[in-house]
Amino acid sequence: MNFSLALCSPCGANSSGRLTDPHPGFAILSTHLSERQEEIVNKHNDLRRMVEPTASNMLRMKWNATAAKNAESWANDCILGHSPKTRRQIENGLQCGENLYYASVPKSWSSGIQGWFDERSDFIFGKGPDEDTAIIGHYTQMVWYKSYEIGCAVAYCPKSALYKFFYVCHYCPAGNLLGSSFYSPYTPGNPCGDCPDACDNGLCTNPCAYEDEYMNCRKLLQTYSCQHKTLQEGCKGSCQCTNEIQ
């Protein structure tokens, strides 16, 4: 019998559990292969185009080598659980979210990613899980509109009691942020409605290069302007990106 398990976050064995002599089905899963990177990115983008209701501000994903390196480092530790947030940072200290998947036998990246996405059957947009026990966090992280960079890795952990293959994906910037938008991972509307001049088949291609440090920047900007030093430093996204998705 084959087993699999998935975990997600922003929502076993130890490091000695990993061997240098891999399972024969492991090599083809390596994200050092450009075709695996393309498979992962394309699968995510295909699924992000399929959200219901449709999204007006869904960004197109791309591969991030630093995120992949972080994911690989954690996967190789063969620990059944999420990595510390300090191990999920990329350039400029940007924090990333994390989806995990465990399997007893090698499975394709596309099948694991599809499994995360299929949680949408238990998700009601704007409200949350249809049942208290339903798991939806992998799905909401996958379709978080502004998580546009991704890096993934897999490790073979033969000393782990049940799960031998540890899959890790890091999403940057992190999704699943607590607040009023937690169960609204994107803005519903016509595809590319918020980016009509920067659109690739329903996905926006104009991400903001800056992040807001404050959760209430939009409210602050109703009272103060971006000339205010505090907003210049804490609301860079809102102040610097007038036409980009942020």
Secondary structure as GFF3:
##gff-version 3
##sequence-region A 1 246
A	DSSP	beta_strand	4	9	.	.	.	ID=ss1
A	DSSP	three_ten_helix	15	17	.	.	.	ID=ss2
A	DSSP	three_ten_helix	27	29	.	.	.	ID=ss3
A	DSSP	alpha_helix	34	48	.	.	.	ID=ss4
A	DSSP	beta_strand	62	63	.	.	.	ID=ss5
A	DSSP	alpha_helix	65	76	.	.	.	ID=ss6
A	DSSP	three_ten_helix	85	87	.	.	.	ID=ss7
A	DSSP	three_ten_helix	91	93	.	.	.	ID=ss8
A	DSSP	beta_strand	97	103	.	.	.	ID=ss9
A	DSSP	alpha_helix	109	117	.	.	.	ID=ss10
A	DSSP	three_ten_helix	118	122	.	.	.	ID=ss11
A	DSSP	beta_strand	123	124	.	.	.	ID=ss12
A	DSSP	beta_strand	128	129	.	.	.	ID=ss13
A	DSSP	alpha_helix	137	142	.	.	.	ID=ss14
A	DSSP	beta_strand	149	156	.	.	.	ID=ss15
A	DSSP	beta_strand	165	172	.	.	.	ID=ss16
A	DSSP	beta_strand	199	200	.	.	.	ID=ss17
A	DSSP	beta_strand	203	204	.	.	.	ID=ss18
A	DSSP	alpha_helix	217	220	.	.	.	ID=ss19
A	DSSP	alpha_helix	229	234	.	.	.	ID=ss20
A	DSSP	alpha_helix	236	240	.	.	.	ID=ss21
###
